[in-house]
């Protein structure tokens, strides 16, 4: 709001002009206040602000998972969080990291191409020292990794990539695999120098040692799913709860779960007195256990299959002869009654 001058102020202004204290030729020049954004055609923006924000959200989840896994592996407090997400050329990224450093070339299956996970030397050697039984207080070391140290870091990076798969699960069933580890950035030429990349910078703290982890993803690699990096797709997939990718992940994880499988020959009820009186040579007659009757195979505690006993080599075995679901409940009860008779 413009300030209104009083009569006294107007009189003082006129007096100053008449005495020459203020030059009448001084004119306030108005400047054009339009906001102008400088655009560099050598490095065109490939990612929108919304896509950058989605990448940031994904890797905040990745940072939380990595914090937990590294803390458990190192028995030390580890803190990882997203510091920034930027887009720049691959050459700028290579120039910004130290030499030597730890560069993991990551195959981004099923996406084409690779990405780079760079771990600062201070963090690398702190992790190695901690795993070798040291205090992990950190020392300023600038050298290549030995074969043993590289093998140790491979195990750590594989665990970190497992967290990445879970963090990306809302967008794609990513299966990142460690290709190789380089220490010289010049040997990590996964894309041309002028190619645009998205760089996720993660501030990492292991105990009292601080450093950076950088995850560099070329635009060419992420281009097939660029449309999924939107807030609308992200929140709709979260709201759906189960996507095709999630179901596939659940199936793969359930496939590795151990579950007991029991072949039941027969059963009977005994009193505690009878059990206490059992001795070698006693015969227990089982119900539903005629020689011609199939055995019941239980998966967990649930009857699932008919089977017959046998031997494979020197080991006892069973052969599944049919599904229990193939007969009705009434027929199954009739078989049980016949066995009791």
Secondary structure, DSSP 8 states (H G I E B T S, - for coil): ------HHHHHHHHHHHHHTSS-TT---------------GGG---S-HHHHHHHHHHHHHHHHHHHHHHHHHHTS-EEEEEEEEEEEEHHHHHHHS-SS-EEEEEEEETSSSEEEEEE-HHHHHHHHHHHTTS--------S---HHHHHHHHHHHHHHHHHHHHHTTTT---EEEEEEEES-GGG--SS-TT-EEEEEEEEEEETTEEEEEEEEEEHHHHGGGGGG-SHHHHHHHHHH---HHHHHHHHHHHTT----EEEE--B----HHHHHT--TT-----BT--TTS-EEEEETTEEEEEEEEEEETTEEEEEEEEEGGGS-HHHHHHHHHHHH-
